[in-house]
Amino acid sequence: MLISLPLFVLTLSLVVSTSNGMLPKLSLINPAGVGLLAAKRFSPILSNFDISLTPLCRQGNSIGYQASTSMGNPAALGGANHSVRDANVSGQLEAIAPAWKDTTAAPPFPQIHGRARLAKVPVVMYHDIIAEKKVFFDVTPEEFEAALQLIQKNGLTPISLDQLVEHLKTGIPLPKKPIVLTFDDGYQGHYRFVYPLLKKYGYPGAFAIYPSKMGTTKGRSSISWAQLREMAADPLVTIASHSLTHPLDLRESTDAQLQQEFVESKRILETELSQSIKYFVYPSGKNDDRVQQGIQQAGYEAAWTMNDEETRFAEDSENLLTIDRIGQSQLAEVIEKADGGPALSFLGDSSNFYAPVQLTRTTVSKVPLIFASGGKPITIHADKRYQVPEIIAKTRAIAAVDGTFFSLKSLDSNQMIGPIFSQTTGKFIPGNPKELPLIQGRPLVLINASTVRFVPFDPSRHNTQAGMESDLPGLTDAFVAAAWLVKDGLPQDAQSFGKLYGFDAERDRAFWGIDWANRPVVGVSGDYVNSVKFGEVLSRAGLRDAIMLDSGASASLAYQGESMMSYIPRPVPHVVALLPPESGADAACKVASSQN
């Protein structure tokens, strides 16, 4: 059964309060034999959003769900080709309602949700669309339509600013290949050429307007208030403030001038257009903390910038007040990378062990990262020390990273620091009693067939298998790691590392953890970095929880049997590996059965 519902709606009878307000009661409809929940058009963001909930498995009283988004025409849902019928699904949906609410809870403003960091949404910036180009960034109507055809041909889905902001705030997944189209400065070509083409293709667009230019020939011809009112009345169009007078650098303005640029432009646009203006676009992209504070005080919910030196997707932005955009000349380059993010999963306390394993190379805050995500995690405790590719050579593992810390007493020793348990040996090995006080409070990694759990290591309880299983029944793997790098989505500060030796040193780093799609992730830094900075980078890369593994010369990642390192690492006796995933249905069934 496939259930599709507008954003944040949970049951026929249960209505969840969100930032969008209270949503209307729903009815179940059946287009072409597929069950769907549909709501009447309620707001611009809801008008194009559907969340599809797929039950992966039913076992006893437990149900595993996966959710993804689609873009549809809600008006069509009530058309002649759709028949409305009653359905009793409230019990199923009530079961996942708390998880849905927690999963989509927004972090404090203006933070971007960690799950949104897993997507790649290009926000493309245009200026004038003009019949005869005068400067390099001008675009002709023919070139602009060719761009829309390129978007259409490649299966991208243009979305509105409302949809983008809700995604960044809550991590709600977007369509498979989203893109945002923005147009600065209110040129006449926006009304004459852009608006008709957006209507022709059914694509939303956002227009950044500064009122002092309206109806004038300042710089170039301008759109008129009458034309702007016509556009603003169309659901495809979003109007944003671009300041009052478009100063060259808002950072050089006084506080009083900033107040005028932000508040007066908002007031004029709202008065002329009879609608709320929620978003701001910085002239030339220039801003700082003081400018951002002024934007927030003026009542804007998000703001867009630009950077000619870097190609950054919306999720790479620092926060909701500095959402990055990409110049239109880079459109062909970024459309292949567009990604709406992984589907949500509602599996209770379970992790997502049914996603495919994939390798990612990226750079976040100038720190290169190499990591593999997905699959099912296991640990391997070898009989002595080997290179990571050697340890997984005769296994089904697709990827693996060096594991936790080991004794240096002898070159071939496989003795670990702290208790160790690996399903590959089936043998629980307690830690050295003399070492246990030194690792108290460090993250204890617990793995079973359906989930991963990180808890503070307690020597009085966790030096026995029974003690560990009191925290996670059905234990298959366990070890003590060095420290949390990211905890509950938050990077850890220097104080959290306590007296851990070398945490502040610049060196190669290894980690493993869980991302906001509940997938296991193993990886390394591609360059030297200290632990505090590394946690910040991993948080921005979409890790919900991440712990430090043995680093420095031991840091090593293997993928499909090959080392991903630029050097020959130190041999290690322990790895965290990712096996190929089982099918989603099989994995969810095992999850459900393990919880009954």
Buried (B, 14 or more C-beta within 10 A) or exposed (E): EEBBBBBBBBBBEEBBEBEBEEBEEBBBBEBEEEBBBBBBBBBBBBBBBBBBBBBBBBBEEBBBBBBBBBBBEBEEBBEEEBEEEEBEBBEBBBBBBEBBBEBBEBBEEBBBBBBBBBBBBBBBBBBBBBEEEEEEEBBBBEEBBEBBEEBBEEEBBBBBBBBBBBBBBBBBBBBBBBBBBBBBBBBBBBBBBBBEBBBEBEBBBBBBBBBBBBBEEBEBBBBBBEBBBBBBEEEBBBBBBBBBBBBEEBBEBEEEBBBBBBBBBBBBBBEBBEEEBBBBBBBBBBBEEEBBEBBBEBEBBBBBBBEEEEBBBBBBBBBBBBBBBBBBEEBEEBBEEBBBBBBBBBBBEBBBBBBEBBBBEBBBEEBBBBBBBBBBBBBBBBEEBBBBBBBBEEBEBBBBBBBBBBEEEEEEEBBBBBBBBBBBBEEBBBBBEEBBEEBEEBBBBBBBBBBBBBBEBBBEBBBEBEBBBEBBEEBBBBBBBBBBBBBEBBBBEEEBBEEBEEBEEEBBBBBBBBBBBBBBBBBBBBBBBBBBBBBBBBBBBBBBBBBBBBBBBBBBBBBEEEBBBEEEBBBBBBBBBBBEBBEBBEBBBBBBBBBE
